[in-house]
Amino acid sequence: MIKSILAAVSLFACSSASPLALSDKSAGTGPYPASWFTESSLPNFTFYMPTAPTDSQLPVVLFGEGGCENNGTRFEPFLTEIASHGFLVVANGPPNGTGKTNSQYQRDASAWVSARAGKPGRYAAVDASRMAAAGQSCGGLETYLQRDNPYVSYLGIFNSGFLPGGNASSNLPDGTTSEDPSTISQVHKPTFYFLGGPTDIAYANGERDYHALTGVPKWIGNFNVGHSGTYRQPNGGVFGVAAVQWLQWVLQKNATASLFFTAGGAQAANWTEVESDGLGSL
């Protein structure tokens, strides 16, 4: 069983880490042109944020990289796009870093930001009371582990799902905890799943997790591009559009953005196998 788990994990990680051409750099399409920077007191992260002061508060998004890569600029187009719509994004890993991350990264980032949000200085406009955790592939497994992080209110699972046969005491080769699909019973936060269709290696796992999740608002959709998504296309491609709609709705309470999930907006944008439950309570 252990060998089969490791084989699945190896494929899972390698698929998310397949080489992709980086698109031309952009400040995003939102009203607040954004860029990334680093902080010496939190060196293992890359921060994405509007480059000029905004006229609104900035909710927080924690992001775990595909392959649990310690590289906070791997999905630069996608994360810059999110930030340009009025968010602070804290991505696991320094710019072009090497090695692997684990779920403690997002916990460290949430505590660090919360200690500085709303205080004079760079983070004066940041509202850490509105925070979501998200991650792609292996980063989605890290995101699941934020289910008991008191700073995090929403989970975004991108091209990911629990791996069969894992348990809370077993670790993947990159140090991330592997948990059995039954762990979904411990998830009590609204969770949104963004998958890549039947050719996505995480498709079956994500679909299984969505249907097993109960008692919380949830949504799932597929865009048939496979496991690597569109994160490194200009402005994050269709996954960038969907992620912004999700975050604008749940963190900024944007009623228009909610229509992507509640009134056929995703289907009109060619997302398939769309399902939801309990969204009326958000």
Secondary structure, 3 states (H helix, E strand, C coil): CHHHHHHHHHHHHHHHCCCCCCCCCCCCCCCCCEEEECCCCCCCEEEEEECCCCCCCEEEEEEECHHHECCCCCCHHHHHHHHCCCCEEEEECCCCCCCECCCHHHHHHHHHHHHHCCCCCCCCCEEEEEEEEEEECHHHHHHHCCCCCCCCCEEEEECCCCCCCCCCCEECCCCCEECCHHHHHHCCCCEEEEECCCCCCCHHHHHHHHHHCCCCCEEEEECCCCCCCCCCCHHHHHHHHHHHHHHHHHCCCCHHHHHHHHCCHHHHCCCEEEEEECHHHC
